[in-house]
Amino acid sequence: MELYFSPLACSLATRIALYEANADAQFIEVDTKSKQLRDGSDFYPINPLGQVPVLRTDEGWLLRENTAILPYVADAFPAARLAPAVGTAERAKLQEWLGFISTELHKAVFVPLLDPHATADVQAYTRKKVNLRLGVLEAHLRGREFLMEHFTVGDAYLVTVLNWAQHSGVDLAEWPSVDAYYKRTAHRPQVAKALAEEVALYLEEQAWRHVNAA
């Protein structure tokens, strides 16, 4: 498998899932500003939207959305128990959580808050959505270690998205169960490994941008 990623973007969720599965995978960095790979080649033929993640499967398929990629990885490595069995109520609940993370947190909250071009009105409108959505998550996580009965690809996605809170003016301490979940999950060995690697790559990327902008 090959994962096209950008440091600390939502593609981090798939890196975490691959590490949890002990999968043999290659990681190909994408500059989402220039829409190029590190070798200078054009990323648009891989994804016409110019976005990560993209997973190239061993069969040669290209999957381009977290809600497709994460279940695929889970099903490719069943021994890792990253998703309940297909056709079960538990699997439907996992799909529900993946949808919630993707639409209600990732796109509805954090994308606008992290967008440097978002106007003050957009930022204010978005912040009105935070309490309800994190409140729902707070209620669910109270007394739970993970989203489901054990760690799944849903947790890989959720910890990735919650990692953006510190950069978007959202103080997770207002939701104690969410905050505790994030801190606990971020210290899980494979999650911590993925985070540390991508932080290093992000800092390297930022230093390169600074030098080339001078």
Phi, psi and omega in degrees: 000152175231129177251119172274123188219165169231137186305127177067009172281182182293345175297342177303327180301320180288323175302314179301313181299318179295321177294317179299328180274357185054043184277150174272107185219154173253147183240122185244115185282138180241133171272105186283353174277311180273347183061041179230156171277172182298333179277004178090357181284157185285131181274340185302325176297336178280317176217111182301341177275348181072022185248155171253159003274160165227132177247124171265116183283170178297338178275353179095003177289153171247118176252136192235007180228141179304321183291345173261318185294313186295313175297326179298313179299317180300317181287333179287338182229068187299332181296336180283346177057047181270358176201147173295166182297144177299140177090000180261162176298324180295323179293321177297321178293322177298316178298323178298315180293321177299320177295318179298313180297317184292313187267316187275331179255300184302299188276319186282329184252298193282327178300310178296321183292331181269353183280115181294345181264357180293134180287167178300322179296318178296316179300315181296317178299318181294319182296335176293340182273345189295310187302315181297312185291315178287336174294319176299316180294319178303313181297321181289320186278348181299118181082005180247150174273321182229175176299317179251202182286338176210175183298132178226180176297338174298320178291324177300320179286317184295315181295327177296314182289318179295335177298337180281347184302318183296341181256001186236011178076018177258117182266105183296343179299340177291344179235086191304321181289323177293316180298314180296320178300312181300311182297318180294314183289324179296338178267357174300135192308312183287329176292314179299321178298312181296317179299314182298318180296318184283330173298316179298317179293322179296315179296322177296317179297316180295321178296320179296317179298319181297315181296318184281344177272344184287000000 
